[in-house]
Amino acid sequence: MAERALELMVARVQERKTFGRQLASHGVVLDNIARSRIKLEAARLLVLNAAAKMDQVGPKAAKKEIGIAKVAVPNIALDIVDKAVQMFGAAGVSQDTPLAYFWGALRTLRLADGPDEIHIRQIAKQEIADQNRKAKL
């Protein structure tokens, strides 16, 4: 959904004009596109890291990495969709694009496996334990 939202965003800013200028010529628009790509690639790497850790040591030992991905990825995707909605204005929340559906689905995903706060608490506890183990070495 985030990848598709970014594609829609890029297409929109090239076809739409505001104040006599193409949206793509505005600095904030370019910033949003670049930051969206950066975040999307980071999200992919978080998922790959969690998967690699699961392969290496099993899912129980990879709980921290899994939790990080569970919190970060839906938030990143939602942020990218939100930026795309901004580029579309009112059309972004209509049924004319899939963006409103994406937003709703991603917001639901953030709750489906437990609220972020639960995962964040678990990540923090595991981080403290990891740091304490390192300090004893």
HUTA-V581342 format. One record per pair of residues at least 6 apart in sequence whose ideal C-beta (glycine too) atoms are under 8 Angstrom apart, sorted by the first residue. I is the first residue (numbers start at 0). J is the second residue. Records with the same first field share a line. If there is no record, write none. Layout:
I = J / J
//
This chain:
0 = 76 / 80 / 101 / 104 / 105
1 = 35 / 39 / 42 / 75 / 76 / 79 / 80
2 = 39
3 = 97 / 101
4 = 35 / 76 / 79 / 80 / 82 / 83 / 98 / 101
5 = 32 / 35 / 36 / 39 / 79 / 83
7 = 83 / 87 / 96 / 97 / 98
8 = 31 / 32 / 35 / 79 / 82 / 83 / 86
9 = 32
11 = 22 / 83 / 86 / 87
12 = 21 / 22 / 23 / 28 / 32 / 86
13 = 21 / 22 / 23
15 = 21 / 22 / 86
16 = 22
17 = 25
22 = 28 / 86
23 = 29
28 = 86
31 = 82 / 85 / 86
35 = 78 / 79 / 82 / 83
38 = 75 / 78 / 79
39 = 75 / 76 / 79
41 = 71 / 75
42 = 68 / 71 / 72 / 75 / 76
45 = 64 / 67 / 68 / 71 / 72
46 = 68 / 72
48 = 64 / 68
49 = 61 / 64 / 65 / 67 / 68
52 = 60 / 61 / 64 / 65
53 = 61 / 64 / 65
55 = 61
58 = 65
62 = 121 / 125
63 = 121 / 122 / 125 / 126 / 129
66 = 118 / 119 / 121 / 122 / 125
67 = 122
69 = 112 / 118
70 = 115 / 118 / 119 / 122
73 = 105 / 108 / 109
74 = 109 / 115
76 = 101 / 105
77 = 102 / 105 / 106 / 109
80 = 98 / 101 / 102 / 105
81 = 102
83 = 91 / 98
84 = 91 / 92 / 98 / 99 / 102
85 = 91
87 = 96 / 98
90 = 96
91 = 98 / 99
92 = 98 / 99 / 102
93 = 99
109 = 115
112 = 118
//
